[in-house]
Amino acid sequence: MLLVTGITGHSGRYFLQELIRNKYEGPIRCIVRENSDTTLIDNSGLNIEKVVGDLENQEFMDEVMSGVNTVMHIASIFYSVTLTRAAVKNDVKRVILVHTTGIYSKYKSASEEYKGIEKSIDKIIKESNSTIGLIYLRPTMIYGYINDSNMIVFIKMVDRLRLFPIIDQGRNLLQPVNGRDLGKAYYQVLKKSNIMSGDYILSGESPISMKELFRLISQILGKKTTFISVPLALGVFMAKFLKVFTLGKVDYIERVQRMGEDRSFSHKSATEDFDYEPMSLSEGLKIEIEEYLKKVQ
């Protein structure tokens, strides 16, 4: 049996669409929230069992893992320890964890917690002498849906501002990945039963500088945008001032700091091992911007 978490989320829905498109055979157990929209699940035509529960509840996770041989964990990295403990207890053969490239950040607040989680997972497996297969999938900045928390913010800003501030000439590199490509990648890994362990980055087609990204968004929107470079130090200062002014309610310090950090990573291993081929950024942006424009018109 396949256990899936986060299937009603953004990339999870694209994964479900891949299961449907490929007519996945075999039982699937999905953990959902009580208020989750399960329409796609209900109309999928697949052999899916829905279970409502809390991923933080160890007793629940131990029970729901019974009879499972493969796990696709798309929900938050912060549930991975509880899930892994349950998987080991139930002798699950393979666990695929969707984590993050944030673990590679030079800023401790962005990476130390993620590193701590993965150290805990390694400790659980080591201390139990488990032979479980553990696969990490690490998406870069995810975009591709109208309410994502990344690209849609940039799209709205470029749409509204004709004078656009960018940090340090916008030279830092990004490699955003579309949620549609993630759904395909999850399915490709699932079907490659010979892959029992690995650490794979799931990035976009190629790197792009922050400035070029904003220019591309502006071009697709049909806007004329003038970019003004802001020194990183000034941007951080303003973010700190905003945090103090709002009594800590608005904290963009780390977000601004990371605008001076390259976040581009090669997906060569994923391409070699399971034929991962992401779409171009321009193609993905056109889809998202079209959805955005329909919503605001």
C-alpha positions as a Python dict, from the first residue, in 0.01 Angstrom:
ca = {
    (1, 'M'): (0, 0, 0),
    (2, 'L'): (109, 356, -76),
    (3, 'L'): (63, 617, 197),
    (4, 'V'): (53, 981, 84),
    (5, 'T'): (57, 1297, 292),
    (6, 'G'): (-11, 1645, 153),
    (7, 'I'): (-203, 1517, -150),
    (8, 'T'): (-457, 1802, -130),
    (9, 'G'): (-176, 2060, -125),
    (10, 'H'): (-31, 2235, -428),
    (11, 'S'): (232, 1996, -562),
    (12, 'G'): (36, 1709, -403),
    (13, 'R'): (-256, 1779, -637),
    (14, 'Y'): (-23, 1762, -936),
    (15, 'F'): (107, 1430, -803),
    (16, 'L'): (-251, 1302, -775),
    (17, 'Q'): (-314, 1411, -1133),
    (18, 'E'): (-14, 1205, -1240),
    (19, 'L'): (-150, 901, -1054),
    (20, 'I'): (-483, 948, -1233),
    (21, 'R'): (-329, 1009, -1575),
    (22, 'N'): (-115, 697, -1545),
    (23, 'K'): (-403, 491, -1400),
    (24, 'Y'): (-206, 393, -1092),
    (25, 'E'): (-295, 44, -975),
    (26, 'G'): (-285, -56, -613),
    (27, 'P'): (-429, 73, -287),
    (28, 'I'): (-352, 428, -174),
    (29, 'R'): (-409, 568, 174),
    (30, 'C'): (-421, 947, 200),
    (31, 'I'): (-401, 1144, 523),
    (32, 'V'): (-619, 1454, 494),
    (33, 'R'): (-746, 1728, 722),
    (34, 'E'): (-1112, 1739, 820),
    (35, 'N'): (-1161, 2057, 615),
    (36, 'S'): (-956, 1947, 311),
    (37, 'D'): (-1110, 1970, -34),
    (38, 'T'): (-1106, 1606, -146),
    (39, 'T'): (-1310, 1649, -465),
    (40, 'L'): (-1023, 1538, -690),
    (41, 'I'): (-959, 1236, -471),
    (42, 'D'): (-1326, 1139, -468),
    (43, 'N'): (-1350, 1163, -848),
    (44, 'S'): (-1011, 1007, -923),
    (45, 'G'): (-1133, 656, -1002),
    (46, 'L'): (-838, 522, -804),
    (47, 'N'): (-841, 285, -508),
    (48, 'I'): (-797, 555, -244),
    (49, 'E'): (-873, 537, 126),
    (50, 'K'): (-904, 875, 299),
    (51, 'V'): (-799, 899, 663),
    (52, 'V'): (-852, 1214, 868),
    (53, 'G'): (-585, 1271, 1126),
    (54, 'D'): (-302, 1477, 1274),
    (55, 'L'): (46, 1419, 1136),
    (56, 'E'): (193, 1534, 1468),
    (57, 'N'): (11, 1259, 1661),
    (58, 'Q'): (254, 970, 1698),
    (59, 'E'): (-11, 718, 1800),
    (60, 'F'): (-223, 806, 1497),
    (61, 'M'): (76, 784, 1264),
    (62, 'D'): (175, 445, 1405),
    (63, 'E'): (-176, 313, 1333),
    (64, 'V'): (-217, 464, 986),
    (65, 'M'): (120, 323, 877),
    (66, 'S'): (1, -36, 928),
    (67, 'G'): (16, -238, 605),
    (68, 'V'): (205, 35, 418),
    (69, 'N'): (514, -49, 211),
    (70, 'T'): (586, 292, 51),
    (71, 'V'): (538, 647, 179),
    (72, 'M'): (523, 967, -26),
    (73, 'H'): (550, 1249, 227),
    (74, 'I'): (464, 1577, 54),
    (75, 'A'): (333, 1760, 359),
    (76, 'S'): (560, 1977, 574),
    (77, 'I'): (914, 1875, 664),
    (78, 'F'): (817, 1942, 1026),
    (79, 'Y'): (615, 1617, 1034),
    (80, 'S'): (897, 1404, 894),
    (81, 'V'): (1035, 1281, 1227),
    (82, 'T'): (698, 1154, 1351),
    (83, 'L'): (635, 992, 1013),
    (84, 'T'): (976, 825, 998),
    (85, 'R'): (939, 686, 1348),
    (86, 'A'): (605, 529, 1249),
    (87, 'A'): (748, 396, 922),
    (88, 'V'): (1038, 226, 1100),
    (89, 'K'): (804, 77, 1360),
    (90, 'N'): (586, -72, 1084),
    (91, 'D'): (875, -202, 870),
    (92, 'V'): (791, 19, 572),
    (93, 'K'): (1023, -57, 280),
    (94, 'R'): (1065, 288, 128),
    (95, 'V'): (1003, 645, 245),
    (96, 'I'): (1018, 938, 3),
    (97, 'L'): (1045, 1269, 187),
    (98, 'V'): (985, 1600, 9),
    (99, 'H'): (1217, 1836, 196),
    (100, 'T'): (1392, 2156, 86),
    (101, 'T'): (1707, 2311, -59),
    (102, 'G'): (1676, 2561, 227),
    (103, 'I'): (1904, 2323, 413),
    (104, 'Y'): (2192, 2460, 204),
    (105, 'S'): (2139, 2823, 306),
    (106, 'K'): (2428, 3002, 473),
    (107, 'Y'): (2181, 3166, 710),
    (108, 'K'): (2144, 2951, 1019),
    (109, 'S'): (1780, 3035, 1081),
    (110, 'A'): (1700, 2907, 732),
    (111, 'S'): (1901, 2587, 753),
    (112, 'E'): (1980, 2473, 1108),
    (113, 'E'): (1626, 2359, 1187),
    (114, 'Y'): (1611, 2155, 866),
    (115, 'K'): (1950, 1999, 939),
    (116, 'G'): (1833, 1913, 1290),
    (117, 'I'): (1525, 1736, 1154),
    (118, 'E'): (1730, 1523, 915),
    (119, 'K'): (1981, 1437, 1187),
    (120, 'S'): (1691, 1315, 1401),
    (121, 'I'): (1565, 1101, 1112),
    (122, 'D'): (1910, 949, 1060),
    (123, 'K'): (1932, 877, 1434),
    (124, 'I'): (1593, 701, 1439),
    (125, 'I'): (1693, 475, 1150),
    (126, 'K'): (2040, 404, 1287),
    (127, 'E'): (1926, 324, 1641),
    (128, 'S'): (1654, 90, 1514),
    (129, 'N'): (1891, -93, 1278),
    (130, 'S'): (1625, -43, 1010),
    (131, 'T'): (1687, -129, 646),
    (132, 'I'): (1427, 122, 532),
    (133, 'G'): (1497, 295, 201),
    (134, 'L'): (1512, 672, 249),
    (135, 'I'): (1489, 918, -40),
    (136, 'Y'): (1508, 1296, -7),
    (137, 'L'): (1355, 1516, -278),
    (138, 'R'): (1452, 1882, -250),
    (139, 'P'): (1252, 2134, -453),
    (140, 'T'): (1391, 2482, -499),
    (141, 'M'): (1153, 2781, -485),
    (142, 'I'): (813, 2639, -584),
    (143, 'Y'): (572, 2829, -807),
    (144, 'G'): (295, 2752, -1051),
    (145, 'Y'): (-38, 2820, -885),
    (146, 'I'): (-235, 3135, -821),
    (147, 'N'): (-194, 3130, -444),
    (148, 'D'): (165, 3017, -408),
    (149, 'S'): (360, 3214, -151),
    (150, 'N'): (658, 3280, -376),
    (151, 'M'): (618, 3382, -739),
    (152, 'I'): (271, 3530, -705),
    (153, 'V'): (414, 3787, -462),
    (154, 'F'): (668, 3894, -726),
    (155, 'I'): (399, 3903, -996),
    (156, 'K'): (175, 4129, -787),
    (157, 'M'): (464, 4363, -706),
    (158, 'V'): (577, 4396, -1068),
    (159, 'D'): (216, 4448, -1178),
    (160, 'R'): (163, 4735, -933),
    (161, 'L'): (502, 4910, -918),
    (162, 'R'): (654, 5099, -1208),
    (163, 'L'): (960, 5187, -998),
    (164, 'F'): (1089, 4858, -866),
    (165, 'P'): (1360, 4817, -595),
    (166, 'I'): (1595, 4519, -623),
    (167, 'I'): (1870, 4410, -385),
    (168, 'D'): (2233, 4448, -504),
    (169, 'Q'): (2151, 4482, -877),
    (170, 'G'): (1942, 4164, -856),
    (171, 'R'): (2250, 3956, -934),
    (172, 'N'): (2171, 3658, -712),
    (173, 'L'): (2062, 3345, -898),
    (174, 'L'): (1737, 3153, -854),
    (175, 'Q'): (1607, 2834, -1015),
    (176, 'P'): (1231, 2823, -947),
    (177, 'V'): (1050, 2494, -1005),
    (178, 'N'): (693, 2458, -1123),
    (179, 'G'): (457, 2250, -910),
    (180, 'R'): (353, 2056, -1222),
    (181, 'D'): (710, 1934, -1264),
    (182, 'L'): (720, 1830, -901),
    (183, 'G'): (406, 1620, -938),
    (184, 'K'): (568, 1439, -1232),
    (185, 'A'): (893, 1393, -1042),
    (186, 'Y'): (719, 1241, -740),
    (187, 'Y'): (548, 991, -969),
    (188, 'Q'): (870, 912, -1157),
    (189, 'V'): (1051, 835, -830),
    (190, 'L'): (759, 628, -704),
    (191, 'K'): (763, 411, -1016),
    (192, 'K'): (1141, 363, -1002),
    (193, 'S'): (1123, 89, -740),
    (194, 'N'): (1495, 21, -781),
    (195, 'I'): (1574, 361, -626),
    (196, 'M'): (1583, 279, -257),
    (197, 'S'): (1792, 572, -134),
    (198, 'G'): (1915, 905, -262),
    (199, 'D'): (1919, 1280, -226),
    (200, 'Y'): (1777, 1463, -527),
    (201, 'I'): (1742, 1833, -603),
    (202, 'L'): (1433, 1925, -803),
    (203, 'S'): (1508, 2263, -958),
    (204, 'G'): (1383, 2456, -1259),
    (205, 'E'): (1524, 2421, -1608),
    (206, 'S'): (1810, 2671, -1563),
    (207, 'P'): (1932, 2948, -1329),
    (208, 'I'): (1810, 3306, -1369),
    (209, 'S'): (1914, 3622, -1188),
    (210, 'M'): (1658, 3798, -972),
    (211, 'K'): (1666, 4101, -1203),
    (212, 'E'): (1609, 3890, -1514),
    (213, 'L'): (1326, 3712, -1338),
    (214, 'F'): (1154, 4045, -1265),
    (215, 'R'): (1217, 4157, -1623),
    (216, 'L'): (1058, 3838, -1756),
    (217, 'I'): (752, 3888, -1535),
    (218, 'S'): (727, 4252, -1648),
    (219, 'Q'): (754, 4146, -2013),
    (220, 'I'): (480, 3882, -1984),
    (221, 'L'): (257, 4130, -1799),
    (222, 'G'): (320, 4389, -2071),
    (223, 'K'): (444, 4645, -1818),
    (224, 'K'): (723, 4904, -1835),
    (225, 'T'): (926, 4869, -1518),
    (226, 'T'): (1226, 5070, -1402),
    (227, 'F'): (1454, 4885, -1162),
    (228, 'I'): (1644, 5062, -882),
    (229, 'S'): (1923, 4880, -703),
    (230, 'V'): (1919, 4889, -322),
    (231, 'P'): (2233, 4785, -127),
    (232, 'L'): (2180, 4464, 70),
    (233, 'A'): (2284, 4635, 394),
    (234, 'L'): (2019, 4904, 346),
    (235, 'G'): (1755, 4643, 266),
    (236, 'V'): (1839, 4450, 583),
    (237, 'F'): (1833, 4772, 787),
    (238, 'M'): (1488, 4859, 654),
    (239, 'A'): (1365, 4507, 728),
    (240, 'K'): (1493, 4534, 1085),
    (241, 'F'): (1326, 4873, 1126),
    (242, 'L'): (999, 4728, 998),
    (243, 'K'): (1023, 4442, 1247),
    (244, 'V'): (1077, 4683, 1537),
    (245, 'F'): (805, 4922, 1414),
    (246, 'T'): (550, 4638, 1393),
    (247, 'L'): (661, 4489, 1727),
    (248, 'G'): (788, 4177, 1553),
    (249, 'K'): (471, 4107, 1358),
    (250, 'V'): (638, 4171, 1021),
    (251, 'D'): (976, 4000, 996),
    (252, 'Y'): (1133, 4006, 648),
    (253, 'I'): (1495, 4019, 767),
    (254, 'E'): (1596, 3672, 658),
    (255, 'R'): (1393, 3700, 337),
    (256, 'V'): (1586, 4016, 244),
    (257, 'Q'): (1919, 3860, 345),
    (258, 'R'): (1854, 3562, 119),
    (259, 'M'): (1798, 3798, -174),
    (260, 'G'): (2175, 3837, -172),
    (261, 'E'): (2229, 3461, -175),
    (262, 'D'): (2240, 3236, -481),
    (263, 'R'): (1968, 2970, -469),
    (264, 'S'): (2034, 2781, -791),
    (265, 'F'): (2107, 2408, -781),
    (266, 'S'): (2168, 2142, -1045),
    (267, 'H'): (1910, 1867, -1095),
    (268, 'K'): (2152, 1650, -1294),
    (269, 'S'): (2116, 1347, -1064),
    (270, 'A'): (1736, 1355, -1090),
    (271, 'T'): (1758, 1369, -1470),
    (272, 'E'): (2002, 1080, -1481),
    (273, 'D'): (1818, 856, -1234),
    (274, 'F'): (1450, 912, -1318),
    (275, 'D'): (1437, 1129, -1632),
    (276, 'Y'): (1342, 1453, -1459),
    (277, 'E'): (1290, 1727, -1721),
    (278, 'P'): (1138, 2053, -1591),
    (279, 'M'): (962, 2304, -1815),
    (280, 'S'): (1115, 2641, -1899),
    (281, 'L'): (1052, 2927, -1658),
    (282, 'S'): (893, 3142, -1929),
    (283, 'E'): (641, 2867, -2004),
    (284, 'G'): (553, 2822, -1639),
    (285, 'L'): (528, 3195, -1573),
    (286, 'K'): (293, 3247, -1867),
    (287, 'I'): (53, 2991, -1716),
    (288, 'E'): (62, 3150, -1370),
    (289, 'I'): (36, 3507, -1495),
    (290, 'E'): (-262, 3417, -1715),
    (291, 'E'): (-437, 3273, -1407),
    (292, 'Y'): (-345, 3582, -1207),
    (293, 'L'): (-482, 3822, -1471),
    (294, 'K'): (-810, 3628, -1493),
    (295, 'K'): (-850, 3662, -1117),
    (296, 'V'): (-783, 4039, -1099),
    (297, 'Q'): (-987, 4136, -1406),
}
